[in-house]
């Protein structure tokens, strides 16, 4: 599902397109801020978003085969909650 399809689904449930866009934008912004601050965001029944950290490591350039250094990085992981799992 794309953002547009989500907005259309919310509009069918009675929200105006403008209000639906504001709601989705606010949710995304709130989750992003919480992940930056607390490294975890749990929406009971839906799931948990958490920041995962990968340390620096050595790798190989697949084209040339020469060793390279890969910098440490952060990413976001999602773990589905029990209600979401049972509803699929």
Secondary structure, DSSP 8 states (H G I E B T S, - for coil): --HHHHHHHHHHTT--HHHHHHHHHHHHHHHHHHHHHHSEEEETTTEEEEEEEE--EEEE-TTT--EEEE--EEEEEEEE-HHHHHH-
